[in-house]
Every structure is written in structure tokens, then in C-alpha cells.
Amino acid sequence: MSADTFTPAALGYLDDHACDREMAELLGIYSDRNSIVFPYVDAAGEKYFRLKSLEDGITYQPKGRSLDLWTPVDTDGVLLVCEGESDCTAAISALYSPMNLAEEDEEPEWEFDRLGDVPPPVAELAPIAVPGVNSCHQKVADLAKQELADVVIVFDGDSAGRENAKKLKEKIEATANVTTTIVDLPDGKDLSDVLAAAEDPVEALAELIAEALAAEEVHVDAHVPASNSAASPPEDVGVLLDAAGDFLDRYVVLPGEHERMAIILFVAHTYVVAGAHATPYMLVLSAEKRSGKTRLMESMGLLVKDPWPVIGASEAAIFRKIAKDRPTMLLDEIDALWGSNSERMEPLRAILNAGNRPGATVARCVGENKDVEDFPIYCAKVLAGIDNGRTPDTLRDRSVTIRMVRKTAAEPVERFRHRLADCEVGPLREGLEDWGAPSRPNQPPRALATGLP
């Protein structure tokens, strides 16, 4: 961090408001005399700045400019509407990590990614700020409509904040067909106060949102279209697979029909993997970020048998989990694995290389006596990441590869709400469980062709 980016008074303000100093600098925030300066970009792409006085707490708007939303990170997600830039910076500090996209020796180009190990209530939050609670209501509503984004409003815990949160909710719901939730903060507190006082800011934010959802008594059935629900699981596997495909189509734009069918069949395969002679891995790659890999993994995680989402687990944790539960492993960000120390990654690569056939094991010494124990490593696996050219050929040979690309504006999908989608596909999972039940070791599984067109 540059030594002259922030004055001592500004550094104290950032610390008091749970704003990470490095993150603030990377977002373009700096201090000027007795003020903190926040960078804005208007609708025409022109930059300007708003100043927050550290003496009187007043934020000053440039003369002649209309108020704009502060959107320092990508708004692809559930919009977390904060009251002011400081609360927004605190939320970004808790939920995001910076990544430099520039080549070596080039000027840094920063992009901000959501952390991968956060709980579902906050995993998709995209923080934005309104410059004052009584402004930009229509702009928030228009952004929610444009992005098809659900909204979480977290204004200050005072009468003005609560009243304006209600007004904003009404404006959004009159403009966009999205779900809007109001988080009621403790009296006299703003979001940065709550995050600064929390031992784990992410967990604190997740609890606030979970409590807000419970307080509003959201009834899942009211949000699920009747045509998408099922009174009882169908028995015909063809109907089950059609339903799985329809579910994926609602949330993910897939490269083509062949890839779509491969994914659907893999979902069914996870329910009969115990009786299969081998399991092909599903390898989901893309040339660039934001191509739908994670959304596909999340959607498949609701369809496959016993899903186990994994980011950064150790080799020991992986083989013990497989031996104990034989889950469907959903391993994201594999590009980071192959970019790591090759010696440390070699045991994990061995598990992936051998774990596609029943009977494959890894031998490890366990207990005080160092007894040798064989751990089974056979299970269905979905692997996803950026195609950086480092994915081992041995892994590619064992995989069905799905190459994702960014969807266009002409390819809209529904907003993915994990809680609602999970409830909706429950009957489908039960149907697949019933269909796969006869498949046991040494007993042939049911033929997948039954019922298929």
C-alpha cells in the first residue's frame, strides 16, 4: 500500500469501519486532507469523486452532478444495497479478494472475486452503495430489473434507515420481478459497525440475512411455478432425465445439446456409480472467468447423489471423505491446484488418476502403531477451472470435457436462488434415488436406455 494513500485519521476511520486498507486502496479510495475520497463513474463513463469529511461526517457531492449508485465490483449477483460507501467497502472487504489481471511488467489491472468458502446466504452478494438513503431508489430498481437480481437492503438501524428501506423495497417490487429482503440492523448501528464488532464478519453477515429471511416468513412454495413442481417422483428414467435437463436449462447456458446430454447422463450415473465398472470424470473448463462454470457446479450439486463441494481440501481430507461416504466430489478451481507446488499436488493427482475404477485405493499409515490401511478412492467427480494448459493429460483422458463460454445478452437465464432451487428438485432427487436403488456392487444397474427417446 502506498505510504501517502491515507492520512493517519483516514486509516483510523477505515479500521473503525471494518474497511480493509489494501482493499480500499485497490478500489480507488484515498484521503485528501481531512476527507476520504470515493471514486464514481457516471452513466457516460466519466469519472468524478465524492468526499466524506472526517470532521463532520458529511459527504459532499460535486456541484451540478446527479446522484449515482456506487458500484465498485461486478453487479452479477444478489445486490446488497448498503447505505453509503463505507458500509459497501466493509462488505467488499469481508466477501471479496483482489486479483491482478495484468501481465508481468504491466500496470496492475484489478478485478474483485467473491471468496469461494462463504456460506450460501452471502455467497452471491454483490455490494453496491446508495449515496444517502433517500436517493437513487429508481436506479436500484432499474439495476435489479436489468440484472434479474434479487436484492438485500441493509440500511442503518434508525428510523430514517428503516423507513427508506421500506420505500426502496416497494420501488423495487413495483419495477422488477425479484425477491427483496430487508435486513434490520440493531438500533443505532450501521453495517460497518456490526462487521467491525464481529469475530467473523462473513458469519455475522450470513446470520443477519438468514434472520431477515426467517422474519419475512418466505414460503418456498409460493415462489415455485406450478409447472415445475411435482406431486410425486416419476418412475420413468426418461422423464427424470428430461426434468434434470429442464432444470439445468433454467440456470445455465450450455455449449450445445451434446454437452447437455452428457451432463444429464452423468447426473444419473452418480446414482448407480456403485454398480458401474468405471466412472468418467466431468471436466468443466473455460478459457476465461465468468463463463458459467460455478453456476453449472452449483446446479449439478442439487441434482447429483451425495454432493460434496470442495475448494482447496487437502489430499488426506479427500481420500478419507471418499472412503467414508463415497460422495460425488465437486472440485472447483482446479487451475489453482496445477499452478501450485507440484510435489504437494502429486498425491492429489494420484487420487484423481486412479479413482475412476472400483477397487482403487491409497495406502496410508494410521494410528500410533503406523498400521498400513487402504483407503478406497473410487467415486464420481466433477472438476472445474480455467483452462490454463496445465490440466494433466492423464486427467483429461479420464474425463468428459465440457467447454463453457460466456453467455450473451440474448441468452437470459433465471436467477439462481439455492434455497428455492434445492426445495424444488427434491422430488427429482428422490426419483433418481429410487431408480438407482437396485444398483449395488456385483449387481448390474438398470439400463439407462430405458425410457429414453
C-alpha positions in Angstrom: 0.0 0.0 0.0 1.3 3.5 -0.9 2.6 5.3 2.2 0.7 8.5 1.2 -2.6 7.0 0.1 -4.3 7.6 3.5 -3.7 10.0 6.3 -3.5 8.7 9.9 -7.0 10.0 10.5 -8.3 8.2 7.4 -6.6 4.9 8.4 -8.3 5.2 11.8 -11.6 5.7 10.0 -11.1 2.6 7.8 -10.2 0.4 10.7 -13.2 1.6 12.8 -15.5 0.8 9.9 -14.2 -2.7 9.0 -12.7 -1.5 5.8 -9.5 -3.3 4.7 -6.8 -0.8 3.9 -5.4 -2.6 0.9 -8.9 -3.3 -0.5 -9.8 0.3 -0.1 -6.8 1.4 -2.0 -7.4 -1.1 -4.8 -11.0 0.2 -5.1 -9.5 3.6 -5.8 -10.3 5.2 -2.4 -7.8 7.6 -0.9 -7.7 10.5 1.6 -7.3 14.2 0.9 -6.6 16.4 3.9 -9.5 15.8 6.3 -11.6 13.8 3.9 -11.9 10.3 2.4 -12.4 10.3 -1.4 -14.6 7.7 -3.2 -14.3 7.3 -7.0 -17.5 7.3 -9.1 -18.2 6.7 -12.8 -21.4 8.2 -14.3 -23.6 6.7 -17.0 -21.5 8.3 -19.7 -18.3 6.7 -18.3 -16.9 9.9 -16.9 -15.1 9.7 -13.5 -15.8 12.0 -10.6 -15.4 11.9 -6.8 -17.4 12.2 -3.6 -15.7 13.4 -0.4 -16.6 12.3 3.1 -15.5 14.7 5.8 -13.7 13.1 8.7 -14.6 16.1 10.8 -18.3 16.4 10.5 -19.2 13.1 8.7 -20.9 14.9 5.8 -20.4 13.5 2.3 -20.0 16.2 -0.4 -21.4 15.8 -3.9 -19.8 17.7 -6.8 -22.0 20.6 -7.9 -24.1 20.1 -11.0 -24.0 16.3 -10.8 -26.9 14.0 -10.2 -26.5 11.2 -7.6 -25.3 7.8 -9.0 -25.1 4.3 -7.5 -21.6 3.3 -6.3 -20.9 0.0 -8.0 -17.2 -0.8 -7.3 -17.5 -4.5 -8.1 -19.3 -6.6 -10.7 -23.1 -6.5 -10.1 -23.6 -10.0 -11.3 -25.2 -11.5 -8.1 -27.7 -10.7 -5.4 -27.5 -6.9 -4.9 -26.5 -6.0 -1.3 -27.7 -2.4 -1.2 -25.7 -0.5 1.5 -26.3 2.9 3.0 -23.2 4.7 1.9 -19.8 3.9 0.6 -18.2 2.9 3.9 -20.7 0.1 4.6 -20.2 -1.1 1.0 -16.4 -1.1 1.4 -16.7 -3.1 4.6 -18.9 -5.7 2.9 -16.5 -6.0 0.0 -13.6 -6.3 2.4 -15.3 -9.3 4.1 -16.6 -11.1 1.0 -14.1 -10.4 -1.9 -10.4 -10.9 -2.7 -8.5 -8.9 -5.4 -6.9 -10.4 -8.4 -4.4 -8.7 -10.7 -5.2 -9.4 -14.4 -2.3 -7.6 -15.9 0.7 -9.3 -17.5 4.1 -9.0 -15.9 5.7 -5.5 -16.1 2.3 -4.0 -17.0 0.3 -1.6 -15.0 -1.9 -3.6 -12.5 -5.5 -4.2 -13.5 -7.6 -5.3 -10.6 -10.6 -7.5 -10.6 -12.5 -8.5 -7.4 -13.7 -12.1 -6.9 -16.1 -13.4 -4.3 -14.5 -15.7 -1.8 -15.3 -19.3 -2.5 -15.6 -20.6 1.1 -18.5 -18.5 2.3 -22.0 -19.8 3.4 -24.9 -19.8 0.9 -26.7 -16.7 2.3 -23.8 -14.4 1.3 -22.0 -16.4 -1.4 -23.5 -14.4 -4.3 -23.8 -10.9 -2.7 -22.7 -8.0 -4.9 -22.4 -4.9 -2.6 -23.4 -1.5 -4.0 -24.0 1.8 -2.2 -26.6 4.5 -2.5 -25.3 7.9 -1.7 -27.8 8.7 1.0 -30.9 6.6 2.0 -33.4 8.9 0.3 -31.8 8.8 -3.2 -31.4 6.6 -6.2 -34.3 4.3 -5.4 -35.4 4.1 -9.0 -31.8 3.4 -10.1 -31.5 0.5 -7.7 -34.8 -0.9 -9.1 -33.7 -0.4 -12.7 -30.4 -2.2 -11.9 -32.3 -5.1 -10.3 -34.5 -5.4 -13.3 -31.6 -5.2 -15.8 -29.6 -7.9 -13.9 -32.6 -10.0 -12.9 -31.1 -9.7 -9.5 -32.6 -10.4 -6.1 -31.9 -7.6 -3.6 -30.9 -7.5 0.1 -31.3 -4.0 1.6 -29.1 -3.2 4.7 -29.7 0.4 5.8 -28.8 1.9 9.1 -30.6 0.8 12.3 -32.5 4.0 12.8 -35.9 5.4 11.9 -34.7 7.1 8.7 -32.9 4.0 7.5 -35.8 1.6 8.2 -38.4 3.9 6.6 -36.3 4.3 3.4 -35.6 0.6 3.3 -39.3 0.0 3.1 -39.7 2.7 0.4 -36.9 1.2 -1.6 -38.4 -2.3 -1.3 -41.7 -1.0 -2.6 -40.0 0.7 -5.6 -38.0 -2.4 -6.5 -41.0 -4.7 -6.3 -43.1 -2.3 -8.4 -40.3 -2.3 -11.1 -38.7 -5.7 -11.1 -39.9 -9.3 -10.6 -37.3 -10.1 -8.0 -37.2 -11.0 -4.3 -36.3 -8.2 -1.9 -35.3 -8.7 1.7 -34.7 -6.0 4.3 -32.0 -6.7 7.0 -33.0 -4.9 10.2 -29.7 -3.8 12.0 -29.5 -3.2 15.7 -30.7 0.2 16.9 -28.1 2.9 16.2 -25.8 0.6 14.2 -24.8 0.6 10.6 -23.4 -2.4 8.7 -19.8 -1.5 9.2 -20.4 -1.2 13.0 -21.8 -4.8 13.0 -18.9 -6.2 10.9 -16.2 -4.3 12.9 -17.6 -5.8 16.1 -17.9 -9.4 14.8 -15.2 -12.0 15.3 -16.1 -13.4 11.9 -17.7 -10.7 9.7 -18.8 -13.1 7.0 -20.6 -15.3 9.5 -22.2 -12.2 11.1 -23.5 -11.1 7.7 -24.8 -14.5 6.9 -26.7 -14.7 10.2 -28.2 -11.2 9.6 -29.5 -12.3 6.2 -30.8 -15.7 7.5 -32.7 -13.9 10.3 -34.2 -11.4 7.8 -35.4 -14.3 5.6 -36.9 -16.1 8.5 -38.6 -12.9 9.8 -40.3 -12.4 6.4 -41.6 -15.9 6.5 -40.7 -16.7 3.0 -42.8 -19.6 1.8 -40.9 -21.5 -0.8 -44.0 -23.0 -2.5 -45.2 -19.5 -3.4 -42.1 -18.9 -5.5 -42.1 -22.2 -7.4 -44.1 -22.2 -10.6 -46.7 -25.0 -10.6 -45.5 -26.4 -13.8 -42.0 -27.0 -12.3 -43.2 -28.8 -9.1 -44.1 -32.5 -8.9 -46.6 -34.1 -6.5 -44.6 -37.4 -6.6 -41.4 -38.5 -8.2 -41.8 -40.1 -11.7 -40.6 -43.6 -12.1 -39.7 -43.5 -15.8 -36.0 -42.6 -16.1 -36.6 -40.8 -19.3 -38.9 -38.4 -17.5 -36.4 -38.0 -14.7 -33.6 -37.1 -17.2 -35.9 -34.7 -19.1 -36.7 -33.0 -15.8 -33.0 -32.7 -14.9 -32.3 -31.1 -18.3 -35.1 -28.7 -17.9 -33.7 -27.7 -14.5 -30.2 -27.0 -15.9 -31.6 -25.0 -18.8 -33.3 -22.6 -16.4 -30.0 -21.6 -14.8 -27.1 -22.3 -17.2 -26.4 -21.7 -20.9 -24.6 -24.9 -22.0 -22.3 -25.0 -25.1 -24.6 -27.4 -27.0 -27.0 -30.3 -27.0 -24.3 -33.0 -26.8 -22.8 -31.4 -23.7 -26.2 -31.1 -22.2 -27.0 -34.8 -22.7 -23.5 -35.7 -21.3 -24.2 -33.8 -18.1 -27.7 -35.2 -17.7 -26.4 -38.8 -18.1 -23.6 -38.1 -15.7 -26.2 -36.9 -13.1 -27.9 -40.3 -13.5 -24.6 -42.1 -13.4 -23.9 -40.7 -9.9 -26.9 -42.7 -8.6 -25.6 -46.0 -10.0 -21.8 -45.5 -9.7 -21.5 -48.3 -7.1 -22.5 -50.8 -9.8 -20.5 -49.3 -12.6 -17.3 -50.8 -13.9 -15.7 -47.3 -14.1 -16.7 -43.6 -13.7 -15.7 -41.0 -16.3 -15.0 -37.6 -14.7 -16.8 -34.5 -15.7 -14.2 -31.8 -16.6 -15.7 -28.3 -16.8 -13.3 -25.8 -18.4 -13.4 -22.3 -19.9 -10.9 -20.0 -21.4 -11.9 -17.1 -19.2 -13.7 -16.3 -16.0 -17.5 -15.8 -15.6 -18.3 -18.4 -18.2 -20.9 -20.3 -16.0 -18.6 -23.0 -14.5 -19.5 -22.3 -10.9 -23.2 -21.9 -11.7 -23.1 -25.3 -13.5 -21.4 -26.8 -10.5 -24.0 -25.3 -8.1 -26.9 -26.6 -10.3 -25.3 -30.1 -10.7 -24.7 -30.1 -6.9 -28.5 -30.1 -6.4 -29.0 -33.0 -8.9 -26.2 -35.5 -8.2 -26.2 -38.1 -5.5 -24.5 -37.0 -2.2 -22.7 -33.9 -3.5 -19.5 -32.7 -1.8 -18.4 -29.3 -3.0 -14.6 -28.9 -2.4 -12.3 -25.9 -2.7 -8.7 -26.3 -1.5 -9.2 -29.5 0.5 -6.1 -31.5 1.4 -5.2 -34.8 -0.1 -5.8 -36.5 3.3 -9.2 -34.9 3.7 -10.2 -36.0 0.2 -9.3 -39.7 0.5 -10.8 -40.0 4.0 -14.1 -38.4 2.8 -14.3 -40.7 -0.2 -13.6 -43.8 1.9 -16.2 -42.9 4.4 -19.1 -41.6 2.2 -18.3 -42.1 -1.5 -19.8 -38.7 -2.3 -20.0 -37.1 -5.7 -17.0 -34.8 -5.4 -17.4 -31.3 -6.9 -13.8 -29.9 -7.1 -13.7 -26.2 -8.2 -10.7 -24.0 -9.2 -8.5 -26.9 -10.3 -6.4 -24.4 -12.3 -5.1 -23.2 -8.9 -4.1 -26.7 -8.0 -2.0 -27.4 -11.0 -0.4 -24.0 -10.6 0.7 -24.9 -7.1 3.8 -26.8 -5.9 3.9 -29.9 -8.0 5.3 -32.1 -5.2 2.5 -31.2 -2.9 -0.1 -31.8 -5.6 1.3 -35.1 -6.7 -0.7 -37.2 -4.1 -3.9 -35.5 -5.2 -3.2 -36.1 -8.8 -2.6 -39.8 -8.0 -6.0 -40.0 -6.3 -7.7 -38.5 -9.4 -5.7 -40.7 -11.8 -6.6 -43.9 -10.0 -10.0 -43.1 -8.6 -12.1 -43.7 -11.7 -12.3 -47.5 -11.2 -13.8 -49.6 -8.3 -11.2 -51.2 -6.0 -8.7 -48.4 -6.4 -7.1 -47.5 -3.0 -4.3 -45.4 -1.5 -2.3 -46.9 1.3 -1.6 -44.7 4.4 0.0 -45.3 7.8 -2.6 -44.6 10.6 -2.6 -44.7 14.3 0.2 -44.8 16.9 1.5 -48.1 15.5 1.6 -46.7 12.0 -0.5 -49.6 10.7 -1.0 -49.6 6.9 -4.6 -49.0 5.9 -6.0 -49.0 2.3 -8.5 -46.1 1.6 -10.9 -46.6 -1.3 -10.8 -43.6 -3.7 -13.4 -44.5 -6.2 -16.3 -42.0 -6.6 -17.9 -39.8 -9.2 -16.1 -36.5 -9.6 -16.8 -33.1 -11.3 -13.8 -30.9 -11.8 -13.9 -27.3 -12.9 -11.5 -24.5 -13.6 -9.9 -22.1 -16.1 -8.1 -24.0 -18.9 -4.6 -22.7 -18.3 -3.0 -25.6 -20.2 -1.7 -27.3 -17.0 -4.5 -29.9 -16.5 -2.7 -33.2 -16.7 -3.2 -35.3 -19.8 -3.9 -38.3 -17.6 -6.8 -36.5 -16.1 -8.2 -35.3 -19.4 -8.1 -38.9 -20.7 -10.4 -40.0 -17.9 -12.9 -37.1 -18.4 -15.8 -35.9 -20.5 -14.8 -32.3 -21.1 -17.4 -29.5 -21.1 -16.0 -26.2 -22.5 -18.1 -23.3 -21.2 -18.2 -19.9 -22.8 -19.7 -16.6 -21.5 -23.4 -16.3 -22.3 -24.6 -13.3 -24.3 -27.2 -10.8 -23.5 -29.5 -12.7 -25.8 -29.2 -15.8 -23.6 -31.0 -14.9 -20.4 -31.3 -17.4 -17.5 -33.2 -17.4 -14.3 -31.7 -16.0 -11.1 -30.3 -19.0 -9.1 -31.6 -19.0 -5.5 -30.1 -22.0 -3.9 -32.7 -22.4 -1.1 -35.6 -22.4 -3.5 -34.0 -24.5 -6.2 -32.9 -27.1 -3.6 -36.5 -27.4 -2.4 -37.8 -27.7 -6.0 -35.6 -30.5 -7.1 -36.2 -32.6 -4.0 -38.8 -34.9 -5.7 -36.5 -35.3 -8.7 -33.6 -36.5 -6.5 -36.0 -38.9 -4.7 -37.0 -40.3 -8.1 -33.3 -40.8 -9.1 -32.6 -42.4 -5.7 -35.5 -44.9 -6.3 -34.3 -45.6 -9.8 -30.7 -46.2 -8.7 -31.5 -48.2 -5.6 -31.1 -51.7 -7.2 -27.5 -50.8 -8.3 -25.1 -52.4 -5.8 -21.6 -53.9 -6.2 -21.8 -57.2 -8.2 -25.3 -56.4 -9.4 -25.9 -54.8 -12.8 -27.5 -51.3 -12.7 -30.7 -50.6 -14.5 -30.2 -49.8 -18.1 -30.0 -46.0 -18.8 -31.6 -46.5 -22.2 -35.0 -47.4 -20.6 -37.5 -44.7 -21.3 -35.1 -42.5 -23.4 -36.3 -41.2 -26.7 
